[in-house]
Amino acid sequence: MSKGISTRGIGARLPGALLALILAGPAAPAAAQVRGSGWELPLALANEAALEAVRACSEKGWPVSVAVVDVSGETRVLVKGDHSTTHTRTSSFRKAYTVATLGPVFGFDTLSAFVEKTRGGPSTQALASLPDILLLAGGVGVKAKGEIVAAIGVGGAPGGEKDEACAAAGLAKIADRLPH
């Protein structure tokens, strides 16, 4: 018996769609997910947006962390604000990740809109069980030429709507420098 991989044996045990994914090879690079614009959020703008979101929340007495991720969900910036608790790093990342990776698929720009849309729906539990997905308000999409190219997530304010307001403040700080 050969020690090589036989697709004949695999095919007998795996569903066709899963076998097709395995045989297709590695996924396309992250940049391929930006379909039309081909534009990526520069690090300087990501930093500026994150710091503005921290400032907006801090001004109200809310110690937060802010994550900015690219369209593939990779972290571009993670800022842990003064006095924010350790779990805010994770929640801010997961909020940004949810918007960046699911926003283009389901057509939402803010996490609160998606949370409202999925509330009580039959898919909510399945979506919430996916790795790094967080169905709590507090994230906004960064759009270039009509498509999400990054997302800002905030965690630590007393309520997701407040997190999202600070994320929106970060976006507003850089909005005039995004391609339309």
C-alpha positions in Angstrom: 0.0 0.0 0.0 1.3 3.5 -1.0 2.0 6.1 1.7 0.9 8.9 -0.6 -2.5 10.6 -0.4 -5.2 9.0 -2.4 -8.1 11.2 -3.2 -10.2 8.1 -4.0 -10.1 7.1 -0.3 -10.7 10.7 0.9 -13.7 11.2 -1.4 -15.4 8.1 0.0 -15.4 9.7 3.5 -15.9 13.5 2.8 -18.8 15.4 1.4 -18.2 16.7 -2.1 -18.0 20.4 -1.2 -15.4 19.8 1.5 -13.4 17.6 -0.8 -13.5 20.4 -3.5 -12.2 22.9 -0.9 -9.3 20.6 0.1 -8.3 19.9 -3.4 -8.6 23.5 -4.5 -5.5 24.4 -2.6 -4.8 27.4 -0.4 -7.2 30.3 -0.1 -6.6 33.5 -2.1 -4.4 36.1 -0.5 -6.1 38.7 1.7 -5.7 41.5 -0.9 -7.9 39.5 -3.2 -10.8 40.0 -0.9 -10.8 43.7 -1.8 -12.7 43.2 -5.0 -13.2 46.6 -6.7 -11.1 49.3 -5.1 -7.8 47.4 -4.5 -7.3 50.1 -1.8 -5.9 49.2 1.7 -6.1 51.4 4.7 -2.6 52.9 5.4 -1.2 52.3 8.8 -1.0 56.1 9.5 -4.8 56.4 9.0 -5.5 53.3 11.0 -3.4 54.7 13.9 -5.2 58.0 13.7 -8.6 56.4 13.7 -7.8 54.2 16.7 -6.3 57.0 18.8 -9.3 59.2 18.0 -11.7 56.4 19.1 -9.8 56.0 22.4 -9.8 59.8 22.9 -13.6 60.1 22.2 -14.3 57.4 24.8 -11.7 58.6 27.3 -13.3 62.1 27.2 -16.5 60.6 28.5 -14.6 58.6 31.2 -14.8 55.2 29.4 -11.5 53.3 29.4 -11.5 51.3 26.1 -9.3 49.4 23.7 -9.6 49.8 20.0 -8.7 47.5 17.2 -8.4 48.2 13.5 -8.4 45.2 11.2 -8.0 44.9 7.4 -10.6 43.2 5.2 -9.1 39.8 5.8 -9.5 40.3 9.6 -5.8 40.8 10.2 -4.9 43.3 13.0 -3.5 46.6 11.7 -3.6 48.5 15.0 -4.5 47.5 18.6 -4.5 50.3 21.2 -5.2 49.5 24.8 -6.4 52.8 26.3 -5.3 53.9 29.8 -7.1 52.0 32.6 -8.9 49.7 30.2 -9.3 46.1 31.3 -7.6 43.2 29.6 -10.7 41.7 28.1 -11.3 44.9 26.1 -8.5 44.0 23.7 -10.2 40.8 22.7 -13.7 42.3 22.4 -12.5 45.3 20.3 -10.7 42.9 17.9 -13.7 40.6 17.6 -16.0 43.5 16.9 -13.7 44.8 14.2 -13.2 41.3 12.8 -16.9 40.7 12.6 -17.6 43.9 10.6 -14.6 43.4 8.3 -15.2 39.8 7.5 -19.0 39.5 7.6 -20.0 43.1 6.6 -19.2 42.6 2.9 -21.0 39.3 2.9 -24.2 40.4 4.6 -24.2 44.1 3.6 -23.8 46.0 6.8 -21.5 48.8 7.8 -22.1 48.9 11.6 -22.1 45.9 13.9 -25.3 47.2 15.7 -27.2 47.0 12.4 -26.1 43.3 12.0 -26.9 42.5 15.6 -30.4 43.9 15.1 -30.8 42.1 11.8 -29.9 38.7 13.2 -31.5 39.0 16.7 -33.6 35.9 17.3 -33.0 34.6 13.8 -32.4 30.9 13.2 -28.8 31.6 12.2 -27.8 33.8 15.1 -26.5 31.0 17.3 -24.5 29.5 14.4 -22.9 32.8 13.5 -22.1 33.5 17.1 -20.3 30.2 17.4 -17.8 31.0 14.6 -14.3 31.8 15.8 -13.7 35.5 16.6 -17.2 36.6 15.7 -18.9 38.8 18.4 -22.5 39.8 18.0 -22.4 42.9 20.2 -22.5 46.5 18.9 -19.3 48.4 18.8 -17.8 48.2 15.3 -17.9 50.2 12.1 -16.7 49.5 8.6 -14.1 51.7 6.9 -15.2 52.0 3.2 -13.2 53.0 0.1 -15.0 53.3 -3.2 -18.1 51.8 -1.7 -16.6 48.7 -0.2 -15.4 47.8 3.3 -11.6 47.7 3.3 -11.1 47.7 7.1 -13.1 48.0 10.4 -12.7 49.7 13.7 -13.9 47.9 16.9 -14.1 49.4 20.4 -14.6 47.5 23.6 -14.9 48.8 27.2 -17.5 51.6 27.2 -20.7 50.9 29.3 -22.7 49.5 26.4 -22.1 48.6 22.8 -23.9 51.7 21.4 -21.3 53.8 23.3 -18.4 51.6 21.9 -19.9 52.1 18.4 -20.1 55.9 18.9 -16.4 56.0 19.7 -15.6 53.8 16.7 -17.6 56.2 14.5 -15.7 59.1 15.9 -12.5 57.3 14.9 -13.9 56.8 11.4 -15.0 60.4 11.2 -11.5 61.6 11.9 -10.1 60.0 8.7 -13.2 59.9 6.5 -12.2 62.9 4.3 -9.0 61.0 3.3 -10.7 57.9 2.2 -11.2 57.4 -1.6 -14.9 57.8 -2.6 
